[in-house]
Amino acid sequence: MTVRSRHKATVKVLNSSPRQSFYPPSLCTTDLMSHLGPVLVLAAIFSLFYLAHKVVTYHQRIGWINNWPGFRTLLPDRFFYFPFRVSGISPGQRWSMYAKHDDFARAGTDILTSVSLFSSSVTFFVADPAIAQEVVGARSRFPKPVEAYDMLASFGSNILVTEGHEWKRQRKIAAPAFSEKNNRLVWNETYRIMEALFRDVWGDRKVVEVNHILEVTVPITLLVISIAGFGRRISWDDDIITPPGHSMTFKDALYEVSHRLMLRVILPDWLLRNGTTKMRYFAHAHDELKKYLAEMVQVRRDAEVKEERYDLFGSLLDANELEFDGNAKLTDSALLGNIFLFFVAGYETTAHTLAYAFILLALYQDEQEAFYENLKSVMPPGRPPTYQESDKLCYALAVFNETLRLFPPVVDLPKKSADDTSFTVTNAAGDKITIPVPRGSYVTIATPSLHRNPRYWDDPDVFKPARFLGNYPRQAFLPFSGGPRGCIGRGFGETEAVAVLSAIVSRYKVEIRDDARLAGETFEQRAARLLKSQQGLSVYPEHAPLVFKRR
């Protein structure tokens, strides 16, 4: 018999045998469906009741706030896994960064509400200066929702992620570090770093081109925070060689962690350590930075000679050691947490704001020329200005403040209503209207919307530093938050920024790098391209190639 005939015979035998199931009778399709049927019915009933409950409570929340204008969506803006703005679905995360004051203008009110089907709380978005000041000034009525800052507790508890007694305890120890003596240190070290940049990095070049302005501002602020924050002086050529016991430089570890810290929130530790190359690199940088910080704490504690020091880290340690009440002292974890916060807030927000400032000065050449003429009239000839002379550089501070107005580092200032309360607003007709605010509601100050509210700012979308040289609507300007929880590092950032801006603009003219492919760009198109932004821990420009030409 041939192979073909044997195969046919086998097939015939198989086909002629009784058909059998390879599964037990209880798992056959009919029986399986009969077992699952009641479960599916129960699941469907539960789902219907759940949706019905959500719909009822959704309309209840709308009724509680008298259907005040705003967003009515399925998802809240806080839903991290759907950050997009889609009408009826979600307002979008940090929507005010893109919409500015437009949504408030369309609604005809400076308070908007957000009610979502899949959220148990109402959110109030505020662009009204009086209400904003009421919210930031009443810490007990509107405490901070500390869960919104979980990512900044990565290295331990700190003054930003705590409330109540714990916040008071930590602020008592941390606040003295931000002293006049520290500001003087910031000024002197910033000018030293700028002189080194001009001498050792830019050298004799008449024209310095940079592919992205952050390539200039980030290293500057890293070097400043290293010495003024940690007493760790790093030159432009240092920190290239990795020290013994480490596999990454301090600067590289800090930069990686601060730019990808959101990964600690959205991904579990085991996935970070075993995931993609970028995930593993972040986890490694996180470990390295934590090791660096712990070593620095120990070195300072073990130092035999307790020299007088005014950097933030030294002052924080000294204040903690002088605290006689053992229960009031910061734990090692809280020390690391606050030190990490100082680093991130001390370099990243200032670096990003300075980047926007140079872009705006390059776009608005008339404003840059006015700034330069002011510098020529107030800066001492042949030497850097001293800290005592920094008060004369009011135009530099105005440039910094106007940049903060247009591009506040933190888009939202979130609070939460501790009790049932209300807001009183005035409508376009001048009538007083009361808006109920239920207990547990989120109250978010939409900083970009507040800063571009045309009721308080003339030409709100235009870069006009001179508006900060006289009286300006201070209640409508909250780049550092306000009230008891206002940023304690404001003086540090302002001092550093004024020094950087005055040092560069007094020597170099800032321009936009030419690109033949973009020769036909209008001013509006060029501004939109250079000021296109992304959001990390703070807002930053996506890509802005500039040119520095020696004057």
C-alpha positions in Angstrom: 0.0 0.0 0.0 1.3 3.4 -0.9 1.7 6.3 1.5 -1.2 8.1 -0.2 -3.5 5.1 0.1 -2.6 4.6 3.8 -3.4 8.3 4.5 -6.8 7.9 2.8 -7.6 4.9 4.8 -6.7 6.6 8.0 -8.9 9.6 7.1 -11.8 7.3 6.3 -11.5 5.5 9.7 -11.3 8.8 11.5 -14.3 10.1 9.7 -16.3 7.0 10.3 -15.7 7.0 14.1 -18.3 8.6 16.4 -17.7 12.4 16.8 -16.4 13.1 20.3 -15.8 16.3 22.3 -12.4 17.0 23.6 -13.9 19.0 26.6 -15.8 17.7 29.6 -19.6 17.9 29.1 -19.8 20.5 31.9 -17.7 22.9 29.8 -19.5 22.5 26.5 -20.7 25.8 25.1 -24.4 25.3 26.0 -23.6 24.3 29.6 -21.0 27.1 29.9 -23.5 29.7 28.8 -26.1 28.3 31.2 -23.6 28.7 34.0 -22.5 32.2 33.0 -26.0 33.4 32.2 -27.0 34.4 35.7 -23.6 36.0 36.3 -23.9 38.1 33.2 -27.4 39.1 34.1 -26.3 40.2 37.6 -23.3 42.1 36.1 -25.7 43.9 33.6 -28.1 44.8 36.4 -25.2 46.1 38.6 -23.8 48.1 35.7 -27.2 49.7 35.1 -27.7 50.6 38.7 -24.1 52.0 38.9 -24.7 54.2 35.8 -28.1 55.2 37.1 -26.5 56.3 40.4 -23.8 58.2 38.6 -26.3 60.0 36.4 -28.5 60.9 39.4 -25.5 62.2 41.5 -24.2 64.0 38.4 -27.4 66.0 38.1 -27.4 66.6 41.9 -24.0 68.2 41.8 -25.1 70.4 38.9 -28.1 71.5 41.1 -25.9 72.2 44.1 -24.0 74.8 42.2 -27.1 76.2 40.5 -25.8 75.0 37.1 -23.0 77.6 37.1 -21.3 77.8 33.7 -18.5 75.5 32.9 -17.5 72.0 31.7 -20.0 69.1 31.7 -18.0 65.9 30.9 -17.6 62.2 31.4 -14.1 62.6 32.9 -12.5 65.2 35.2 -9.5 67.2 34.2 -7.6 65.4 37.0 -7.9 62.0 35.1 -4.3 61.4 34.3 -4.8 58.7 31.7 -6.9 60.8 29.4 -5.1 64.2 29.2 -6.8 65.4 26.0 -9.4 68.0 25.6 -12.5 66.6 24.0 -15.9 68.3 24.3 -18.2 66.3 26.5 -15.4 63.8 27.4 -12.8 65.8 29.3 -11.7 69.5 29.8 -8.1 68.2 29.3 -5.3 68.4 31.8 -3.9 71.9 32.4 -6.3 73.2 29.8 -5.8 76.8 30.9 -2.2 76.6 29.6 -3.6 76.5 26.1 -6.9 78.3 26.3 -5.7 81.1 28.5 -8.7 83.3 29.4 -10.8 82.3 26.3 -13.1 79.9 28.1 -13.9 82.4 30.8 -14.5 85.1 28.2 -17.0 82.9 26.3 -18.8 82.1 29.5 -18.9 85.7 30.6 -17.6 84.9 34.1 -14.2 84.6 35.8 -15.3 81.4 37.6 -16.0 78.2 35.7 -17.2 74.9 37.1 -16.5 71.3 36.1 -18.9 68.5 36.8 -18.0 65.0 35.5 -20.0 61.8 35.5 -17.1 59.8 36.8 -16.0 62.2 39.6 -17.6 62.6 43.0 -16.5 66.2 43.3 -17.2 69.5 41.6 -14.2 71.6 40.5 -14.2 75.4 40.5 -11.7 77.1 38.1 -10.8 80.7 39.3 -9.6 83.6 37.2 -11.0 86.3 39.5 -8.3 88.1 41.5 -10.4 88.7 44.6 -11.6 85.1 44.8 -8.0 83.9 44.1 -6.7 85.9 47.0 -9.5 84.7 49.3 -8.6 81.1 48.4 -4.8 81.3 48.9 -5.2 83.5 52.0 -7.5 81.1 53.9 -5.4 78.0 54.5 -7.9 76.3 56.9 -10.9 76.9 54.6 -9.0 75.9 51.4 -6.3 73.4 52.3 -4.0 72.0 49.7 -5.0 68.5 48.3 -1.7 67.0 49.1 -2.4 63.9 47.0 -1.9 66.2 43.9 1.8 66.5 44.8 2.6 62.8 45.4 5.4 62.9 42.8 7.3 65.5 44.8 7.3 63.2 47.9 9.5 60.8 45.9 12.5 61.3 48.3 10.5 62.0 51.5 8.0 64.4 53.1 8.5 68.1 52.5 6.8 71.5 53.0 5.0 71.2 49.6 3.3 67.9 50.2 2.2 68.4 53.8 -0.6 70.2 55.5 -1.7 71.2 59.0 0.6 70.7 62.0 3.2 68.8 59.9 3.4 71.7 57.4 3.9 74.2 60.2 6.7 72.1 61.8 8.6 71.7 58.5 8.2 75.3 57.5 9.5 76.5 60.8 12.8 74.7 60.1 13.0 75.2 56.4 12.0 78.9 56.1 15.1 80.4 57.8 17.3 78.9 55.1 15.9 81.5 52.6 17.6 84.5 54.2 19.1 87.7 53.0 22.5 86.1 53.5 21.5 83.3 51.1 20.2 85.8 48.5 23.6 87.6 48.7 25.3 84.2 48.1 23.0 83.6 45.1 23.9 86.9 43.6 27.6 86.6 44.0 27.7 83.0 42.8 25.4 83.6 39.8 27.7 86.4 38.6 30.8 84.3 39.1 29.1 81.5 37.0 28.2 84.0 34.3 31.7 85.4 34.1 33.0 81.9 33.8 30.5 81.2 30.9 31.7 84.3 29.0 35.3 83.6 29.6 35.7 79.8 29.5 32.8 78.6 27.3 31.8 81.4 24.9 35.3 82.8 24.8 36.2 85.2 22.0 33.2 84.3 19.8 31.3 87.3 18.4 28.3 85.1 17.7 27.1 82.2 19.8 24.4 80.0 18.3 22.4 77.6 20.5 20.2 74.8 19.2 17.8 75.3 22.1 17.9 78.0 24.7 17.5 75.4 27.5 21.0 74.3 26.7 22.1 77.6 28.2 19.6 78.2 31.0 19.5 74.7 32.5 23.3 74.5 33.1 23.4 78.0 34.6 20.7 77.3 37.2 22.1 73.8 38.0 25.4 75.4 38.8 23.8 78.1 40.9 21.6 75.7 42.9 24.6 73.4 43.4 26.6 76.1 45.3 23.9 78.3 46.7 21.6 75.3 47.5 24.1 72.7 48.5 27.5 74.3 49.0 28.8 72.2 46.1 30.7 74.3 43.7 30.8 72.9 40.2 32.5 74.6 37.3 31.5 74.5 33.6 34.1 71.8 33.1 33.6 69.8 36.3 31.2 67.0 37.1 32.3 65.1 34.0 34.1 62.3 35.8 31.8 60.1 38.0 33.1 59.9 41.6 34.0 56.6 43.3 31.0 54.7 44.5 28.7 56.1 41.8 27.9 55.2 38.2 26.4 58.6 37.2 27.4 62.2 37.8 25.3 64.2 40.3 24.3 66.7 37.5 23.1 63.9 35.2 21.2 62.2 38.0 19.4 65.4 39.1 18.5 66.4 35.5 17.1 62.9 34.6 15.0 62.6 37.8 13.5 66.1 37.7 12.5 65.8 34.0 10.9 62.3 34.3 9.6 62.3 37.9 6.1 61.6 36.6 7.2 58.1 36.0 7.3 57.5 39.7 3.6 58.3 39.9 2.2 56.3 36.9 4.5 53.2 37.0 5.2 50.8 39.9 8.8 50.4 41.0 9.2 46.9 39.7 8.2 48.0 36.2 10.6 50.9 36.3 13.5 48.6 37.2 12.6 45.9 34.6 10.9 47.9 31.8 12.3 49.8 28.9 15.7 51.3 28.7 14.4 54.7 29.6 12.5 53.3 32.6 15.6 51.5 33.9 17.8 54.6 33.3 15.3 56.7 35.3 15.2 54.2 38.2 19.0 54.1 38.2 19.2 57.9 38.2 16.7 58.0 41.1 18.8 55.6 43.2 22.0 57.5 42.4 20.5 60.9 43.3 19.1 59.5 46.6 22.6 58.2 47.4 24.2 61.5 46.6 21.8 63.4 48.8 22.2 60.9 51.7 26.0 61.2 51.4 25.9 65.0 51.5 23.8 65.0 54.6 26.2 62.6 56.3 29.3 64.6 55.3 27.9 67.8 56.6 26.9 66.2 59.9 30.3 64.6 60.3 32.3 67.8 59.6 34.5 68.6 62.6 34.6 72.3 61.8 31.1 73.8 61.6 32.0 76.7 59.4 29.5 79.6 58.9 27.5 78.8 55.8 24.5 80.3 54.1 23.6 77.7 51.4 20.1 76.3 51.8 21.3 72.8 52.7 23.7 74.0 55.4 21.1 76.4 56.9 18.4 73.7 56.9 20.7 71.2 58.7 21.8 73.9 61.2 18.2 74.8 62.0 17.3 71.2 62.4 20.2 70.5 64.7 19.3 73.6 66.8 15.8 72.4 67.3 15.7 71.3 71.0 12.4 69.5 70.8 13.2 66.1 69.4 9.7 65.6 68.2 9.9 68.8 66.2 13.1 67.8 64.3 12.9 66.6 60.7 13.5 63.0 60.1 16.3 62.0 57.7 13.5 61.2 55.2 12.0 64.7 55.6 15.5 66.3 55.3 16.0 64.5 52.0 12.5 65.4 50.8 13.0 69.1 51.5 16.5 69.1 50.0 15.2 67.5 46.8 12.4 70.0 46.7 14.9 72.8 47.0 16.9 71.4 44.1 14.0 70.8 41.7 12.2 74.1 42.5 15.5 76.0 42.7 16.8 75.1 39.3 14.1 73.9 37.0 11.5 76.6 37.3 14.0 79.4 37.0 15.7 77.7 34.1 12.5 77.4 32.2 11.3 81.0 33.0 14.7 82.4 31.9 14.4 80.4 28.6 11.0 82.0 27.9 12.5 85.4 28.8 15.2 85.2 26.2 12.8 83.9 23.6 10.5 86.9 24.3 13.4 89.4 24.2 14.4 87.9 20.9 10.9 88.2 19.5 10.3 91.7 20.8 13.5 93.6 19.8 12.1 97.0 20.9 11.6 95.7 24.4 15.1 94.2 24.5 16.5 97.5 23.4 14.7 99.4 26.1 16.0 96.8 28.6 19.5 97.3 27.3 19.4 101.1 27.5 18.2 100.8 31.1 21.1 98.5 31.9 23.6 100.9 30.4 22.3 103.7 32.6 22.4 101.8 35.9 25.1 99.2 35.7 28.6 100.2 37.0 31.2 100.4 34.3 33.9 97.7 34.1 32.7 95.5 36.8 29.7 93.4 37.8 27.1 95.1 40.0 27.2 94.1 43.7 24.3 92.7 45.6 23.7 96.1 47.2 23.4 97.6 43.7 20.9 94.9 42.5 17.9 97.1 43.5 18.8 99.4 40.6 18.1 96.6 38.1 14.4 97.0 38.3 13.9 96.6 34.6 15.5 93.1 34.8 13.0 92.2 37.5 10.2 93.6 35.3 11.3 91.4 32.4 11.3 88.4 34.7 7.9 89.2 36.1 6.3 89.8 32.7 7.7 86.4 31.6 6.2 84.8 34.7 2.9 86.5 33.9 2.8 85.1 30.3 4.3 81.7 31.2 3.7 80.9 34.9 5.8 77.8 35.8 2.9 76.1 37.6 -0.3 76.1 35.6 -2.8 75.2 38.3 -2.8 76.1 42.0 -5.1 73.4 43.5 -7.0 73.7 46.7 -9.9 71.9 48.3 -13.0 73.3 50.2 -12.9 72.1 53.8 -16.5 73.1 54.4 -19.6 74.2 52.6 -19.0 77.8 51.6 -19.7 80.2 48.8 -18.0 82.7 46.4 -19.5 86.1 45.7 -18.8 87.5 42.2 -19.9 90.5 40.3 -21.4 89.9 36.8 -21.1 92.2 33.7 -24.1 94.2 34.8 -22.6 94.9 38.2 -24.9 92.6 40.2 -23.6 90.5 43.1 -24.1 86.8 42.6 -23.4 84.0 45.2 -22.0 80.7 44.0 -22.4 77.8 46.4 -19.2 75.8 46.9 -20.0 72.3 48.4 -17.6 70.7 50.9 -15.0 68.6 49.2 -15.0 70.6 46.0 -11.7 71.2 44.3 -10.9 74.9 43.8 -8.2 75.5 41.2 -6.7 78.9 40.5 -6.1 78.8 36.7 -2.9 80.9 36.8 -2.6 81.5 33.0 -6.2 82.6 32.8 -5.8 84.9 35.8 -2.6 86.4 34.3 -4.3 87.1 31.0 -7.6 88.4 32.3 -8.3 91.5 30.1 -10.3 93.1 32.9 -7.0 93.6 34.8 -4.2 93.5 32.1 -4.0 95.8 29.1 -3.0 93.9 25.9 -2.8 90.7 28.0 -1.1 88.6 25.3 1.6 91.1 24.5 5.1 91.1 26.2 5.3 94.5 28.0 7.8 94.4 30.9 7.3 98.1 31.6 3.9 97.3 33.1 5.8 96.0 36.2 7.7 99.3 36.6 4.7 101.1 38.1 1.5 100.1 39.8 0.1 96.8 38.5 -2.8 94.5 39.6 -0.9 92.5 42.3 -3.9 90.4 43.2 -4.0 89.2 39.5 -0.4 88.0 39.6 0.3 84.7 41.4 3.3 83.0 39.8 4.5 82.0 43.3 1.1 81.3 44.7 0.3 83.5 47.7 -0.9 83.7 51.3 0.7 81.6 54.1 1.7 78.9 51.5 3.3 81.2 49.1 6.7 80.0 47.7 9.4 80.6 50.3 12.0 80.5 47.5 10.7 83.5 45.7 13.6 85.8 46.7 16.1 83.1 45.6 14.6 82.8 42.1 14.2 86.6 41.6 17.8 87.3 42.7 19.2 84.6 40.4 17.1 85.7 37.4 17.9 89.4 37.7 21.7 88.5 37.8 21.4 86.2 34.7 19.3 88.6 32.6 21.5 91.6 33.4 24.7 89.8 32.8 23.8 88.5 29.4 21.8 91.3 27.9 24.4 93.9 29.0 27.0 92.0 26.8 25.0 90.2 24.1 22.1 90.9 21.8 19.6 88.0 21.7 18.1 87.1 18.3 16.2 84.3 16.7 18.5 81.9 14.7 17.8 82.2 11.0 16.3 79.3 9.1 16.0 79.6 5.3 13.1 77.1 5.4 11.1 79.5 7.5 11.9 82.7 5.6 8.2 83.5 5.0 7.1 83.2 8.6 4.9 85.9 10.0 5.6 87.2 13.5 2.6 85.3 14.9 3.8 82.0 13.3 7.4 82.6 14.6 6.1 83.3 18.1 3.9 80.2 18.1 6.8 78.0 17.0 9.3 79.3 19.5 6.9 79.5 22.4 5.3 76.1 21.9 5.3 74.5 25.3 5.3 71.2 27.1 4.5 70.4 30.8 6.8 68.5 33.1 7.1 69.5 36.7 6.8 73.0 35.2 6.0 74.5 31.8 9.0 74.7 29.4 9.5 75.7 25.7 9.7 72.7 23.4 12.4 74.0 21.0 13.8 77.5 20.5 17.1 78.0 18.6 18.6 81.5 19.4 21.7 83.5 18.7 23.7 85.6 21.1 25.7 88.4 19.4 28.3 90.3 21.3 27.5 94.0 21.6 
